[in-house]
Amino acid sequence: YIDATLGATLGIATLTAAALGQVFSDVSGVIFGGTIERLLHRMNLVKTPSLTQVQRTMPRCRNIAMAGSISGVVVGCLL
């Protein structure tokens, strides 16, 4: 869609249009990710994990959080 509309209008290459789509997708994820998470908390569909500060700084916890973030970006990009 971006290539056919914006790309054709501005005369940009397909790869440039793809990059613009990627930027739009990533920015949307950053903006709406927190909003959706807060909404799910209010609806009691997601619970905050009860971890201590020490547990949150453990490498295993940080790695799992990073894996979740990466998974979110990948899924967002594939949509």
C-alpha positions as CSV (number, residue, x, y, z in Angstrom):
1,Y,0.0,0.0,0.0
2,I,2.7,2.5,1.0
3,D,4.7,1.7,-2.2
4,A,1.6,2.1,-4.5
5,T,0.4,5.3,-2.9
6,L,3.2,7.2,-1.2
7,G,6.0,5.6,-3.2
8,A,4.3,6.4,-6.5
9,T,3.4,10.0,-5.5
10,L,6.9,10.8,-4.2
11,G,8.7,8.8,-6.8
12,I,10.6,6.8,-4.2
13,A,12.0,3.3,-4.6
14,T,10.2,0.2,-3.3
15,L,12.9,-0.4,-0.7
16,T,12.5,3.2,0.5
17,A,8.8,2.7,0.8
18,A,9.4,-0.5,2.7
19,A,11.7,1.3,5.1
20,L,9.1,4.0,5.7
21,G,6.5,1.3,6.5
22,Q,9.0,-0.3,8.9
23,V,9.5,3.0,10.7
24,F,5.8,3.6,10.9
25,S,5.3,0.1,12.3
26,D,8.0,0.5,14.9
27,V,6.8,3.9,16.0
28,S,3.3,2.7,16.3
29,G,4.5,-0.2,18.5
30,V,6.3,2.1,20.8
31,I,3.4,4.6,21.1
32,F,0.6,2.0,21.4
33,G,2.4,-0.7,23.3
34,G,2.2,1.0,26.7
35,T,-1.4,2.1,26.0
36,I,-2.6,-1.4,25.2
37,E,-0.7,-2.8,28.2
38,R,-2.4,-0.3,30.6
39,L,-5.8,-1.1,29.1
40,L,-5.3,-4.8,29.6
41,H,-4.3,-4.2,33.2
42,R,-7.4,-2.1,33.8
43,M,-9.5,-4.9,32.3
44,N,-7.7,-7.4,34.6
45,L,-6.7,-9.4,31.6
46,V,-3.0,-9.1,32.5
47,K,-1.4,-9.1,35.9
48,T,1.9,-7.5,36.8
49,P,4.4,-10.1,37.9
50,S,5.2,-9.9,41.6
51,L,9.0,-9.7,41.4
52,T,11.3,-8.0,43.8
53,Q,13.7,-5.4,42.6
54,V,16.6,-7.9,42.9
55,Q,14.7,-10.4,40.8
56,R,14.0,-7.7,38.1
57,T,17.7,-7.0,37.8
58,M,18.6,-10.7,37.4
59,P,20.1,-11.6,34.0
60,R,17.5,-14.3,33.4
61,C,14.6,-11.8,34.0
62,R,16.2,-9.1,31.8
63,N,16.8,-11.7,29.0
64,I,13.2,-12.9,29.1
65,A,11.9,-9.3,29.0
66,M,14.2,-8.6,26.0
67,A,13.0,-11.7,24.2
68,G,9.4,-10.6,24.8
69,S,10.2,-7.1,23.4
70,I,11.9,-8.6,20.3
71,S,9.0,-11.0,19.7
72,G,6.6,-8.0,19.8
73,V,8.7,-6.1,17.3
74,V,8.9,-9.1,15.0
75,V,5.1,-9.7,15.2
76,G,4.5,-6.0,14.6
77,C,6.7,-6.0,11.5
78,L,5.0,-9.1,10.1
79,L,1.6,-7.6,10.4
